[in-house]
C-alpha cells in the first residue's frame, strides 16, 4: 500500500459521504434540513467501523458510530433493507435526531451508509420536541433500532408509526424519505469505489485507518505529558438545579489520551443530561482540534483516545433521564473543559471560549414547527480575533435565511444583527454575538434551551469574558418579560421573542 493509493481512497470515500449530504439537502422538505443543513453523513465498513465522514456536525458524527453498532447488534440487515434509530440509550443522541442506516452489498456485505438529521418535531409534550421536560417520554417518540424499509422496498409499519406521532407528518415523511434516498445514493458510490480498487480494497481501508492512528499518535508526541484538570458549570437544568459541575481530568501519555469525567454532577431532573455517545463525541472533537498533522477522520483516529464517564452522571445518564439539552448544550460545555485541559498541554495554541451554547429556539402551533440554533461569538485565539455571528464547536449548521423562514412559517423576523459590545476584550478580542427577534403572526408555543446566561464565555491568557446571553419576550402591547435560559411559554399573535447570544472570550491582555 503506498501513500498515493491511500489518499485516493480517502478522498473518494469522503466524496461519497459529501454526495450523500448533497442528496439529503436537495431532497429534504423542512427548512431545518434543507436550509440550516442540520444533518450529518458517514460511511462505515462491514463491521460498523467509521470509514469516512462529510464535513458536517461534530456532535452527530462523533456519536453516529454508536447508532450503527446498535443497529448491527439488534438486527441483521439484508440488501435493500433500512433501519432507523433515535433512542439515546441505544446509540442515539436526543430524540429529534433520527439516524437512518443502510447496509451496502456488492456480492457480499461491504459496509453501511448512515445519516442523522434533526427533525423539527418528533412528538412529545410540546411542539418541536425540544422544550424542557423532566422525563424522556415527554420529550418525544423513542425509536429503538427498527426496520424502516423491507428488502422489496416497502415501507414498514414503523414508518407509519413515526408519522402518526408528529405534529408535522408531511414534512417528516419528506425528510425521512430524503434520508433513505441519500443513503441509497452513497451505497451505490461505495460499491463503485470498491470495484475500482478491486481485491486491494479491504487492505487499503485497513491501511487508511492505521494511517490515521499513526498520525494521532504523532500528534500526541507534540503534547506535554502530564495530568491536567478543568471544570465548568452548566447554568441550570430548567427544573430547579443550578450550577451543575462538569469536570475532566486529562492524562496525556506518549501513545494515549484519556479524558476522565469522574467528579461531574449526578444526572439531573431536567433535560441537560448527556448520554455517553455525546460525551465521547465532544472529547473526540476536542482532541482532533489540536491534532497536528490533521489525520483523515475514521475509526483509527480514536483507537488511542479513551473516555471515562461514570454512569448515572450528567455526562453518562441512565434511562429514563431526559436528554434534549444534553446533545446541544452539555456537549458544548464538555468541549469547553476538554479544550481548557488541552491548552495546558499545548500552551499558546488553544483559543478562548466560544459562546458555549446553541441557543435552541422552537416555535410551533397550528400545524407548523420552527426550530433553530442561533449563532454567537467565537473566542479570540493566539493569532487573531474570534469570528462574529458563527456556529461553533459541536454544531456546524447555517442559519435559516429570513426569506425562507418567513415563507415557510407564520413568523416575521423583526431584527437580525450583531450584538455590539458582547465580545470579550483582549489582544485578540472575541467575536460578537447576535440579536435575533422573531415575531409570531399567529398564536404559538415557544421553547428555549440555552446556556451561558449566568456566566459569559471565559477569556484566555488575560483576556476577559464575553457577555452572557439574554432572552426576552416582547408583547404586542410593548411590555417585556425576561426569560430563563430553559423555559417554554405562549406567544399571542403579535408577540415577539428576542434572543441575544453570548460573545466569545478575549485572548491575551487587552
Buried (B, 14 or more C-beta within 10 A) or exposed (E): BEEEBBEBBBEBBBBBBBBBBEBBBEBBBBBBBBBBBBBBBBBBBBEBBBBBBBBBBBBBBBBBBBBBBBBBEBBEBEEBBBBBBBBBBBBBBBBBBBBBBBBBBBEEBBBBBBBBBBBBBBBBBBBBBBBBBBEBBBBBBBBBBBBBBEEEEEBBEBBEEBBEBBBBBEBBBBBBBBBBBBBBBBBBBBBEBBEEBEEEBEEBBBBBBBBBBEBBBEBBEEBEEEBBBBBBBBBBBBBEBEEBBBBBBBBBEEEBBBBBBEBBBEBBBBBBBBBBBBBBBBBBBBBBBBBEEBBBBBBBBBBBBBBBBEEEBBBBBEEBBBBBBBBBBBBBBBBBBBBBBBBBBBEEBBBBBBBBBBBBBBBBBEEBBBBBBBBBBBBBBBEEBBBBBBBBBBBBBEBBBBEBBBEBBBBBBEEBEBBEEBBBBBBBBBBBBBBBBBBBBBBBBBBBBBBBBBBBBBBBBEBBBBBBBBBBBBEEEEEEEEBEBBBBBEBEEBBBBBBBBBBBBBBBEE
